[in-house]
Amino acid sequence: MFAKFKGTNEWNGAMFEKTSDDVNVTVEFEDGKRKTKTLHTIDGKWNGGNRGAKFRVIAWRHLPLEYKGRSEEGGDPQ
């Protein structure tokens, strides 16, 4: 979205080139507490949304596929 501004005078720190898909992650905070949440990366760095809280991602996995319900024939879920 902002890639066209990269390397120009229009670029600023709030802009980014790429965001990843959301994934489930388990993070560990400086105090040792762990939390599982949904995050994504912005330009290859995890976007934690914790207003400066320091953490490290210790595990991640893709989100499950969206549930689409049963097929019209009444068979197995898709």
C-alpha positions in Angstrom: 0.0 0.0 0.0 2.8 2.5 0.9 5.5 0.8 -1.1 5.4 3.5 -3.8 6.7 6.0 -1.2 9.7 3.8 -0.1 12.9 5.7 -0.8 11.2 9.1 -1.3 10.6 12.1 0.9 7.0 11.0 1.3 8.1 7.9 3.4 7.6 8.0 7.2 7.9 5.6 10.1 4.2 4.8 10.2 4.2 3.4 6.7 4.9 -0.2 5.8 5.6 -2.4 2.8 4.1 -5.8 3.7 1.9 -7.3 6.3 1.5 -11.0 6.8 -1.6 -13.1 7.3 -2.8 -13.4 10.9 -1.5 -16.4 12.7 -2.0 -17.9 16.2 1.1 -17.3 18.4 2.2 -18.0 21.9 4.2 -15.1 23.3 6.3 -14.9 26.4 6.7 -11.5 28.2 9.7 -10.3 30.1 8.1 -11.4 33.4 7.8 -15.0 32.1 4.0 -14.9 31.6 2.8 -16.5 28.4 -0.3 -15.7 26.3 -1.8 -17.1 23.1 -3.2 -14.5 20.7 -3.6 -13.7 17.0 -0.9 -11.6 15.5 0.7 -10.7 12.1 4.0 -9.3 11.0 4.6 -5.8 9.5 7.7 -5.8 7.3 8.9 -9.0 9.0 8.4 -7.8 12.6 5.7 -9.1 14.9 3.0 -6.5 15.6 2.1 -7.1 19.2 -0.3 -4.3 19.9 0.7 -4.2 23.5 1.8 -0.5 23.7 5.5 -1.2 24.1 5.3 -4.4 26.1 8.4 -6.5 25.3 7.7 -10.1 24.3 9.1 -12.9 22.2 7.1 -15.3 20.0 7.9 -18.8 21.2 5.5 -20.7 18.9 3.1 -19.9 16.0 0.8 -21.7 13.6 -1.6 -20.8 10.8 -5.2 -20.1 11.7 -7.6 -23.0 11.0 -9.6 -22.9 7.8 -12.9 -21.1 8.1 -15.9 -23.3 8.9 -18.2 -23.4 5.9 -21.0 -25.6 7.3 -22.5 -28.7 5.8 -22.8 -29.1 2.1 -26.2 -28.8 0.5 -26.4 -32.6 0.1 -26.3 -32.9 3.9 -22.9 -34.6 3.9 -19.7 -33.9 5.8 -18.7 -30.3 6.6 -16.4 -28.7 4.2 
